[in-house]
Amino acid sequence: MIENNSRSLPDSDKAKPKKGASEYNAEAIHVLGGREAVRRRPGMYIGSTDQRGLHHLVYEIVYNSVDEAMAGFCSHINVVIQEDNSVTVEDDGRGIPVGIHPQTGKSALETVMTTLHAGAKFDGKVYQVSGGLHGVGASVVNALSQWVKVWVKHDRKLYFQEYDRGVPKADVAVVGKAKGTGTITGFMADKEIFGTIKYDFNTLSERIREIAYLNKGLEISLKDIKEDKEQTYFFEGGITSFVRHLNRNRVVLHKLPIYTSKAYNGTLVEAALQYNDGFSESIFSFANCVNTIDGGTHLTGFRSALTRVFNDYARKNKLLKEDDPNLSGDDVREGLTAVVSIKISEPQFEGQTKGKLGNAEAKTAVEAVVSEGLALYLEEHPDDAKSILDKCLLSARAREAARKARDLIVRKNSLDAGTLPGKLADCSEKDPSLCELYLVEGDSAGGSAKQGRERRFQAILPLRGKILNVEKASPDKMLSVAEIRAIITALGAGLDEEFDNQKLRYHKVILMTDADVDGSHIRTLLLTFFFRHMAKLIAEKHLFIAQPPLYRAKTNKEERWIYSDQERELVLKELKDKRVDWQRYKGLGEMNSEQLWETTMNPATRTLLEVNIEDAARADEIFQILMGDEVAPRKAFITANAQYVKNLDV
């Protein structure tokens, strides 16, 4: 997400009522209908109105088809991005009912498409499990689309209804004959809501592949007519294939993933896990095919089972001595890649975008099923068990060394501000929500940033050289690096599972590096560190990337800052008849403090890129490819993506 105008600090004076302001009384309370509520506050229903929200419209319609697949009535789903950027989703399920609904007096199809919280997912009779919990998916897509067209195949008839920004244009009508059953939904996202309508094929493809992994035997295809791209996914191995895919560029400790599956009190639990020789933990959790990126009770149950089973096995087989401490959760998850998927009848998600699962029974079910399956596997595969436990024990020793280093950092940080990193130029503001920390490449740029900043709320921490690649480093080695310790100390929120956003000293952490190859590498190293060890910082939208200018264009009358080569081409055309003095900035140190403030640090004029994790599995894969040990996947990735590189400076 691009933020063009960062918020500035509020005035200290209390806000005073303006003269002539409207009174706050009963008449001031507005009651919005379902459609109006969605259009007025779309972010409440789809998370945002940027490209992520746009993609969410596609997912909501696809989820309805997936629900049919989970119920056993759908085997094919086709998603097509049309030439005009509309989207069509077709399935071979039972088709949305078209009969008259007893409560609304309208057809069931119109009721589903226009009424919030209308659907067949509430009583558990039609759908034992579903991804669309709240019954608002189709109606939200309808409300946020310029038009929606739905065809339903029932009883050898083809039914049709069209909507204009959520309002039916006519009643449901029979428009022809049909073979089989199913639903076809076409929609054009509303430019009034989303601005530019542009779907990213790769992002949609990754999510669709994810859904196919989670549903054995379901074939899902995605086609982009304008881009002439097409991909079809079908996986016999389900989440076992998913784990093998995630680990395909890593050195694994056991050839095949450990897989367990069982129904427990009405909840179907599936888990697949495989260890590699790396140091990062990659666990992805799903509930009814919805990616619970913030985890939840099912993930807690999985982690509890993992820790208990490995400790029990290690004690039983004398791999841990009587006076040895138990393995910690971090010890048994180092180098682990796992997928946990549950199908539950009444999921309790937090929010419409379903980031976290809250069902208490999910923890019990996952813990029971994984404990039983994992314990059985370890008993039947002693060689694999020894390989995994040896890594866990090695991890425990390294983590103890890291703990001592981390405790030293925490102790220093808890004394007083005088123990903060020596090179940190702190701000005077004490409210973390108003504070910003710039991580700046090099002492030269750091000096300019310190001089040009607004000292009241902007802090500067210069970093010398390239920090350690944490993708290939153990925790104790990572914490031996002075620059990493300085970042941890400055932020004050801890590390890994102990990271606490409530203790964060700055609510905007901004990476500010040069616009050359070295600067990009340093930025990637920093992003790797934050993704692997402070993921909550990203999840809570505290991490940003500064966008310094690439050029300065100076004429006799004006001075302009240019932030991309594309923008430079436009300016060249605009100023073709004028004499222009061009200056190319390769490093931040080439700008004086006033220029750095004006272009990159002033909240009123700067551009910041917000770092977010839309697809955790894809992010994990890319970091492993770019920063891991294997050269061949990295070379293939660079070759495949070279055409998309912008502003390359070698």
C-alpha positions as a printed Julia matrix, in Angstrom:
650×3 Matrix{Float64}:
   0.0     0.0     0.0
   1.33    3.46   -0.85
   0.81    6.2     1.67
   1.08    9.64    0.08
   0.47   11.73    3.14
   1.6    10.38    6.5
  -0.2    11.79    9.48
   1.46   14.68   11.25
   1.45   15.19   14.98
  -1.83   16.52   16.4
  -1.98   19.88   18.12
  -1.7    19.7    21.88
  -4.73   21.94   22.37
  -8.02   20.18   22.85
 -10.4    20.33   19.91
 -13.02   23.05   20.32
 -16.53   22.9    18.85
 -16.89   25.01   15.74
 -19.41   27.78   15.62
 -22.61   26.6    14.0
 -21.75   22.9    14.39
 -24.71   20.51   14.16
 -26.19   19.23   17.41
 -25.69   15.6    18.39
 -29.24   14.31   18.89
 -31.56   11.52   17.72
 -31.94   13.07   14.29
 -28.14   12.86   13.82
 -28.21    9.06   13.96
 -28.26    7.59   10.45
 -29.49    4.05    9.8
 -27.96    2.55    6.69
 -29.4    -0.37    4.78
 -27.2    -3.34    3.99
 -26.15   -2.16    0.53
 -25.53    1.42    1.67
 -23.57    0.25    4.72
 -21.24   -1.86    2.57
 -20.65    0.92    0.04
 -20.09    3.52    2.77
 -17.66    1.36    4.78
 -16.26   -1.3     2.4
 -13.14   -1.81    4.51
 -15.26   -3.34    7.29
 -16.25   -6.16    4.94
 -13.27   -6.75    2.64
 -10.38   -5.26    4.63
  -9.42   -2.46    2.21
 -10.24   -0.89   -1.14
  -6.8    -1.36   -2.67
  -5.78   -4.36   -4.77
  -6.06   -6.65   -1.74
  -9.71   -5.74   -1.34
 -10.24   -6.16   -5.07
  -8.82   -9.69   -4.89
 -11.01  -10.37   -1.87
 -14.1    -9.98   -4.06
 -12.85  -12.87   -6.19
 -12.11  -15.0    -3.14
 -15.59  -14.47   -1.68
 -17.27  -15.81   -4.83
 -14.77  -18.66   -5.08
 -15.4   -19.55   -1.41
 -19.06  -20.16   -2.24
 -18.02  -22.69   -4.89
 -15.49  -24.25   -2.51
 -18.26  -24.71    0.06
 -20.07  -26.82   -2.54
 -16.85  -28.82   -3.04
 -16.43  -29.4     0.71
 -20.04  -30.58    0.82
 -19.2   -33.1    -1.93
 -21.18  -31.54   -4.81
 -18.53  -29.69   -6.83
 -15.41  -30.98   -8.59
 -14.51  -28.13  -10.98
 -14.21  -24.36  -10.51
 -13.22  -22.01  -13.33
 -12.13  -18.43  -12.68
 -11.72  -16.09  -15.66
 -10.46  -12.5   -15.74
 -12.19  -11.13  -18.82
 -10.88   -8.68  -21.41
 -12.78   -5.8   -19.76
 -11.4    -6.69  -16.26
 -14.67   -8.23  -15.12
 -14.41  -11.64  -13.43
 -16.4   -14.81  -14.03
 -16.52  -17.73  -11.56
 -18.2   -20.96  -12.67
 -18.71  -24.19  -10.74
 -20.5   -27.5   -11.24
 -22.16  -27.52   -7.81
 -25.86  -27.74   -7.07
 -26.53  -24.13   -8.07
 -28.0   -21.38   -5.91
 -31.71  -22.12   -5.29
 -34.12  -20.01   -7.35
 -37.42  -20.73   -5.6
 -39.31  -18.11   -3.57
 -37.84  -17.53   -0.12
 -40.57  -17.77    2.58
 -39.29  -14.79    4.62
 -38.37  -12.28    1.93
 -40.96  -13.19   -0.66
 -38.23  -12.92   -3.3
 -36.32  -15.64   -5.08
 -33.63  -17.34   -2.98
 -31.07  -16.2    -5.57
 -32.03  -12.54   -5.17
 -32.13  -12.93   -1.4
 -28.6   -14.35   -1.3
 -27.25  -11.69   -3.65
 -28.83   -8.65   -2.01
 -29.34   -9.42    1.69
 -26.53   -9.39    4.26
 -26.41  -12.49    6.43
 -28.61  -14.49    4.09
 -27.41  -17.94    3.1
 -27.48  -21.67    3.78
 -24.52  -21.65    6.17
 -26.1   -20.84    9.5
 -27.99  -23.95   10.64
 -25.37  -26.49    9.55
 -27.91  -28.56    7.61
 -27.0   -27.71    4.02
 -23.3   -27.03    4.69
 -21.62  -28.96    7.5
 -18.6   -26.73    6.97
 -18.13  -23.53    4.98
 -15.6   -20.79    4.38
 -18.16  -18.01    4.02
 -19.15  -17.76    7.66
 -21.31  -14.68    7.78
 -23.4   -15.15    4.66
 -22.34  -11.74    3.38
 -19.86  -12.72    0.67
 -22.06  -12.63   -2.43
 -24.11   -9.65   -1.24
 -20.95   -7.65   -0.43
 -19.48   -8.39   -3.87
 -22.8    -7.32   -5.39
 -22.89   -4.06   -3.43
 -19.31   -3.19   -4.41
 -19.68   -4.02   -8.11
 -20.8    -1.87  -11.0
 -22.75   -4.88  -12.24
 -23.22   -8.53  -11.34
 -24.73  -11.22  -13.55
 -25.67  -14.65  -12.22
 -26.67  -17.73  -14.2
 -27.95  -20.8   -12.35
 -28.4   -24.25  -13.87
 -31.31  -26.13  -12.32
 -33.73  -28.77  -13.59
 -32.43  -28.47  -17.17
 -33.2   -24.73  -17.12
 -30.85  -21.75  -17.16
 -31.95  -18.98  -14.79
 -30.57  -15.45  -14.9
 -30.59  -12.24  -12.9
 -28.6    -9.01  -13.3
 -27.82   -6.33  -10.69
 -26.74   -2.7   -10.94
 -24.56   -1.74   -7.92
 -26.46   -4.27   -5.83
 -29.96   -3.46   -7.11
 -31.77   -6.09   -9.24
 -32.59   -4.88  -12.76
 -35.38   -7.45  -13.13
 -36.76  -10.59  -11.51
 -35.08  -13.96  -11.94
 -36.0   -15.33  -15.35
 -35.5   -18.51  -17.38
 -33.28  -17.65  -20.35
 -32.62  -21.06  -21.85
 -31.95  -24.74  -21.35
 -29.05  -26.19  -19.35
 -27.17  -29.41  -18.86
 -26.19  -30.42  -15.36
 -26.19  -28.03  -12.42
 -24.03  -25.18  -11.22
 -23.62  -21.43  -10.79
 -21.9   -18.83  -12.97
 -21.24  -15.45  -11.36
 -19.83  -12.53  -13.33
 -19.04   -9.15  -11.77
 -17.36   -5.86  -12.6
 -15.82   -4.25   -9.53
 -16.97   -0.66   -9.08
 -14.39    1.98  -10.03
 -16.14    4.4    -7.67
 -14.99    2.13   -4.82
 -11.67    0.71   -6.03
 -10.38    3.26   -8.52
  -8.16    1.33  -10.94
  -9.41   -2.21  -11.59
  -6.38   -4.42  -12.12
  -5.99   -8.0   -10.9
  -2.63   -9.61  -10.28
  -2.59  -13.05  -11.89
   0.22  -14.37   -9.69
  -1.49  -13.34   -6.45
  -4.79  -14.91   -7.45
  -2.99  -18.0    -8.74
  -1.16  -18.55   -5.44
  -4.4   -18.37   -3.46
  -6.22  -20.68   -5.87
  -3.37  -23.17   -5.72
  -3.62  -23.0    -1.93
  -7.34  -23.82   -2.09
  -6.66  -26.76   -4.42
  -4.08  -28.15   -1.99
  -6.65  -27.99    0.79
  -9.3   -29.9    -1.19
  -8.17  -33.23   -2.58
  -9.76  -33.98   -5.91
 -10.94  -30.43   -6.63
  -9.75  -28.95   -9.93
  -9.53  -25.15  -10.06
  -8.45  -23.17  -13.09
  -7.57  -19.5   -13.46
  -7.41  -17.71  -16.8
  -6.54  -14.11  -17.65
  -7.7   -13.43  -21.2
  -6.01  -10.04  -21.57
  -2.63  -11.26  -20.27
  -2.98  -14.61  -22.05
  -2.17  -16.56  -18.9
  -3.78  -19.75  -17.64
  -3.14  -22.15  -14.77
  -4.99  -25.24  -13.53
  -4.46  -26.9   -10.15
  -5.38  -30.39   -9.0
  -3.6   -32.23   -6.14
  -4.15  -35.86   -5.19
  -1.85  -35.48   -2.17
  -3.65  -32.53   -0.64
  -1.73  -30.74    2.11
   1.1   -33.31    1.94
   1.75  -32.03   -1.57
   1.51  -28.5    -0.17
   4.29  -29.13    2.37
   6.5   -30.8    -0.25
   5.99  -27.76   -2.47
   6.96  -25.37    0.33
  10.09  -27.39    1.09
  11.12  -28.05   -2.49
  14.08  -25.63   -2.32
  15.23  -26.82    1.1
  17.27  -29.77    2.36
  14.79  -31.95    4.27
  15.57  -34.23    7.22
  13.06  -36.93    6.25
  11.97  -37.74    2.72
   8.18  -37.66    3.09
   6.07  -35.3     5.21
   4.44  -36.69    8.33
   0.68  -36.74    7.74
  -2.21  -37.31   10.09
  -5.94  -36.95    9.56
  -8.93  -37.8    11.73
 -12.38  -36.57   12.72
 -12.68  -35.55   16.37
 -16.11  -34.67   17.8
 -17.35  -33.5    14.41
 -14.2   -31.55   13.49
 -12.02  -32.94   10.71
  -8.34  -32.33   11.42
  -5.54  -32.63    8.87
  -1.88  -31.88    9.52
   1.25  -32.38    7.43
   4.75  -31.5     8.61
   8.33  -31.9     7.44
  11.63  -30.69    8.9
  14.45  -29.07    6.96
  17.98  -28.01    7.89
  17.07  -24.31    8.1
  16.4   -22.13   11.12
  13.02  -20.65   10.24
   9.58  -21.88   11.23
   6.95  -21.96    8.47
   3.51  -23.02    9.73
   0.35  -22.23    7.78
  -3.09  -22.75    9.29
  -6.49  -22.97    7.63
 -10.06  -23.33    8.81
 -12.63  -24.41    6.23
 -10.11  -23.46    3.51
  -9.79  -19.92    4.85
  -6.18  -18.89    5.43
  -6.07  -17.86    9.1
  -3.0   -15.67    8.76
  -3.2   -14.63   12.42
  -3.48  -18.22   13.64
  -5.92  -19.06   16.37
  -6.95  -21.97   18.57
  -6.21  -24.67   15.96
  -2.63  -23.41   15.64
  -2.27  -23.3    19.43
  -3.42  -26.92   19.63
  -0.93  -27.97   16.96
   1.97  -26.28   18.71
   1.02  -27.77   22.08
   0.84  -31.28   20.62
   4.19  -30.88   18.88
   6.03  -29.78   22.02
   4.48  -32.44   24.26
   4.99  -35.38   21.89
   8.63  -34.58   21.17
   9.43  -34.13   24.87
   7.66  -37.38   25.74
   9.56  -39.24   23.01
  12.9   -37.7    24.01
  12.37  -38.65   27.68
  11.19  -42.15   26.86
  14.16  -42.84   24.6
  16.75  -41.21   26.93
  17.57  -38.45   24.45
  16.89  -36.02   27.28
  18.49  -36.76   30.64
  16.53  -36.52   33.87
  18.1   -33.2    34.83
  17.83  -31.72   31.33
  15.13  -29.07   30.82
  12.31  -29.84   28.42
  12.54  -28.76   24.8
  10.72  -25.47   24.27
   8.21  -24.75   21.56
  10.84  -22.75   19.67
  13.23  -25.73   19.84
  10.8   -28.18   18.24
   9.63  -25.72   15.57
  13.01  -24.63   14.23
  13.3   -25.76   10.62
   9.68  -26.93   10.58
   7.37  -26.55    7.61
   3.77  -27.5     8.37
   0.2   -27.07    7.19
  -2.71  -27.43    9.61
  -6.19  -27.58    8.11
  -9.46  -28.13    9.92
 -13.06  -28.41    8.75
 -15.4   -27.27   11.49
 -19.18  -26.8    11.46
 -19.46  -23.51   13.34
 -16.22  -21.56   12.91
 -15.81  -18.42   14.96
 -13.6   -16.07   12.98
 -12.45  -12.66   14.08
 -13.79  -10.2    11.52
 -15.21  -10.7     8.04
 -11.73  -11.19    6.58
 -11.33  -14.18    8.92
  -7.74  -13.72   10.05
  -7.96  -15.7    13.31
  -9.97  -18.68   14.57
 -11.49  -18.51   18.05
 -13.21  -21.89   18.61
 -12.05  -23.45   21.87
 -13.0   -26.94   20.63
 -10.62  -26.55   17.69
  -7.63  -26.52   20.05
  -8.79  -29.72   21.73
  -9.44  -31.48   18.42
  -6.13  -30.54   16.8
  -4.12  -31.31   19.91
  -5.69  -34.76   20.23
  -5.39  -35.75   16.56
  -1.84  -34.45   16.06
  -0.61  -35.94   19.33
  -1.9   -39.39   18.38
  -0.68  -39.29   14.79
   2.76  -37.82   15.51
   3.49  -40.16   18.43
   2.6   -43.16   16.25
   4.83  -41.92   13.41
   7.84  -41.43   15.7
   7.47  -44.94   17.1
   7.22  -46.46   13.61
  10.05  -44.38   12.08
  12.89  -44.28   14.65
  15.49  -43.05   12.15
  13.38  -40.06   11.18
  12.6   -39.45   14.85
  16.31  -39.38   15.72
  17.12  -36.96   12.86
  14.38  -34.59   14.0
  15.25  -34.83   17.71
  18.95  -34.29   17.04
  18.04  -31.02   15.32
  15.71  -30.04   18.18
  18.46  -30.7    20.76
  20.99  -28.72   18.74
  18.44  -25.94   18.46
  17.94  -26.0    22.24
  21.66  -25.5    22.86
  21.89  -22.67   20.31
  18.71  -21.1    21.66
  20.08  -21.12   25.2
  23.08  -19.14   23.98
  20.72  -16.82   22.11
  18.53  -16.46   25.21
  21.47  -15.22   27.24
  22.31  -12.69   24.55
  18.67  -11.63   24.28
  18.3   -11.32   28.05
  21.34   -9.06   28.08
  19.71   -6.86   25.44
  16.41   -6.78   27.38
  18.14   -5.95   30.67
  20.02   -3.09   29.08
  16.86   -1.87   27.42
  14.85   -1.92   30.64
  17.23    0.25   32.66
  16.84    3.66   31.06
  17.14    5.51   27.79
  20.86    5.95   28.41
  21.44    2.3    27.47
  19.88    2.67   24.02
  22.21    2.17   21.04
  24.93    4.82   20.97
  24.27    5.77   17.35
  20.52    6.18   17.91
  19.36    9.77   17.66
  16.1     9.46   19.61
  13.06   11.73   19.43
  11.59   13.73   22.3
   7.98   12.54   21.87
   7.06    9.83   24.41
   3.85    8.55   22.82
   4.93    5.57   20.62
   1.93    6.02   18.31
   3.36    9.38   17.25
   6.98    8.27   16.9
   8.92    7.16   13.84
  12.25    5.32   13.6
  14.28    5.56   10.4
  16.74    2.72    9.82
  19.22    4.45    7.53
  21.94    2.93    5.38
  25.35    4.34    6.25
  26.74    7.02    8.57
  26.75    9.69    5.85
  23.03    9.4     5.11
  22.43    8.96    8.83
  24.12   12.3     9.46
  21.95   14.07    6.88
  18.83   12.42    8.3
  19.71   13.5    11.85
  20.16   17.1    10.73
  17.06   17.21    8.53
  14.56   15.33   10.7
  11.81   16.68   12.9
  13.43   15.9    16.27
  10.14   15.94   18.1
   8.86   12.64   16.63
  11.51   11.24   14.24
  14.37    9.04   15.48
  17.35    7.96   13.37
  19.4     4.76   13.65
  22.26    4.56   11.11
  23.29    1.03   10.09
  26.81    0.25    8.98
  27.11   -2.1     6.01
  24.96   -5.14    5.3
  23.44   -6.95    8.26
  23.61  -10.73    8.6
  21.41  -12.88    6.36
  19.27  -14.41    9.11
  17.78  -16.95    6.7
  21.01  -18.92    7.0
  21.98  -18.11   10.6
  21.23  -19.71   13.96
  19.6   -17.52   16.66
  22.81  -17.2    18.69
  24.83  -16.14   15.64
  22.15  -13.63   14.7
  22.22  -12.02   18.13
  26.0   -11.72   18.01
  25.67   -9.07   15.29
  25.88   -5.55   16.72
  23.57   -3.96   14.12
  20.8    -6.49   14.81
  21.16   -6.02   18.56
  20.89   -2.26   18.02
  17.61   -2.65   16.1
  16.13   -4.95   18.76
  17.18   -2.62   21.57
  15.9     0.5    19.83
  12.46   -1.02   19.15
  12.19   -2.41   22.68
   9.51   -5.01   21.87
  11.49   -8.25   22.03
  11.92  -10.95   19.43
  10.13  -13.95   17.87
   7.31  -15.36   20.03
   8.15  -12.9    22.79
   7.69   -9.9    20.5
   5.09   -7.56   22.01
   3.69   -4.68   19.95
   2.51   -3.03   23.17
   6.14   -2.4    24.1
   7.08   -0.99   20.7
   8.79    2.4    21.08
   7.94    3.57   17.55
   4.76    2.79   15.62
   6.38    3.63   12.29
   9.6     1.78   11.49
  10.9     3.08    8.16
  13.64    1.47    6.06
  15.57    4.17    4.2
  18.27    2.81    1.88
  20.01    3.94   -1.3
  18.33    3.4    -4.68
  21.14    1.2    -6.0
  21.87   -2.55   -5.93
  23.58   -2.43   -2.54
  20.69   -0.45   -1.09
  18.19   -3.0    -2.42
  20.25   -5.83   -0.92
  20.38   -4.14    2.48
  16.62   -3.56    2.34
  16.04   -7.25    1.49
  18.26   -8.34    4.39
  16.28   -6.11    6.76
  12.96   -7.36    5.41
  14.16  -10.95    5.89
  15.01  -10.18    9.52
  11.64   -8.56   10.22
   9.66  -11.28    8.42
  11.43  -14.1    10.25
  11.77  -12.59   13.71
   9.3    -9.68   14.04
   6.39  -10.78   11.85
   3.91   -9.13   14.24
   5.49   -5.77   13.43
   4.47   -6.3     9.79
   1.07   -7.77   10.64
   0.18   -4.7    12.74
   1.23   -2.37    9.88
   4.21   -0.76   11.57
   6.85   -1.37    8.87
   7.38    0.99    5.92
   9.85    1.63    3.11
  10.91    5.19    2.31
  10.92    6.28   -1.32
  13.77    8.73   -1.95
  13.88   10.45   -5.34
  15.96    9.12   -8.21
  16.38   12.45  -10.02
  16.25   16.19   -9.55
  15.08   18.2   -12.56
  16.02   21.88  -12.31
  15.01   24.62  -14.7
  15.38   28.38  -14.38
  11.99   28.64  -12.7
  11.53   25.44  -10.73
  13.03   22.36   -9.11
  11.26   19.01   -9.33
  11.93   15.66   -7.72
  11.46   12.53   -9.82
  10.85    9.17   -8.14
  10.93    6.71  -11.07
  12.24    6.35  -14.6
   8.65    6.28  -15.85
   7.99    9.65  -14.2
  11.23   10.96  -15.72
  10.02   10.06  -19.22
   6.81   12.02  -18.64
   8.72   15.04  -17.35
  11.09   14.88  -20.34
   8.11   15.14  -22.66
   6.57   17.93  -20.62
   9.8    19.97  -20.48
  11.12   19.11  -23.95
  11.41   22.78  -24.97
  13.13   23.89  -21.79
  16.7    23.62  -20.62
  16.78   21.13  -17.76
  19.65   20.33  -15.4
  19.28   16.66  -14.44
  20.91   15.12  -11.38
  20.81   11.37  -10.65
  20.86   10.38   -6.98
  22.5     7.02   -6.37
  22.76    7.43   -2.63
  20.99    9.23    0.19
  24.32   10.78    1.19
  24.31   12.81   -2.04
  21.41   14.91   -0.72
  21.85   17.53    1.94
  19.67   17.52    5.03
  17.12   19.98    3.62
  16.69   17.95    0.43
  16.35   14.69    2.37
  13.66   16.22    4.58
  11.75   17.74    1.69
  11.75   14.61   -0.49
  11.77   11.64    1.86
  11.03   12.55    5.49
   8.44   15.32    5.52
   5.06   13.66    6.34
   3.28   16.24    4.19
   5.19   15.44    0.99
   6.87   12.04    1.33
   5.77    8.72   -0.12
   5.95    5.61    2.08
   5.33    2.03    1.04
   3.59   -0.01    3.72
   4.98   -3.54    4.06
   2.28   -6.18    4.37
   2.0    -9.95    4.07
  -0.9   -10.72    1.77
   0.25  -14.29    1.12
   2.42  -15.68    3.93
   3.17  -18.92    2.1
   4.36  -17.06   -1.0
   6.42  -14.65    1.12
   8.04  -17.58    2.92
   8.87  -19.19   -0.41
  10.39  -16.04   -1.91
  12.56  -15.31    1.13
  13.8   -18.9     1.05
  14.59  -18.66   -2.68
  16.33  -15.28   -2.47
  18.15  -15.71    0.84
  18.57  -19.49    1.21
  21.49  -21.77    0.32
  20.2   -23.18   -2.98
  21.56  -21.3    -6.01
  19.49  -22.91   -8.8
  16.04  -21.73   -7.54
  17.41  -18.21   -7.01
  18.82  -18.08  -10.54
  15.5   -19.32  -11.96
  13.56  -16.73   -9.94
  15.77  -13.85  -11.08
  15.59  -14.98  -14.71
  11.79  -15.29  -14.6
  11.29  -11.88  -12.94
  14.01   -9.81  -14.61
  11.47   -8.3   -17.0
   9.61   -6.69  -14.09
  12.63   -4.92  -12.58
  12.36   -1.13  -12.41
  14.99    1.51  -11.63
  17.88   -0.98  -11.73
  21.18    0.72  -11.01
  24.3    -1.43  -11.38
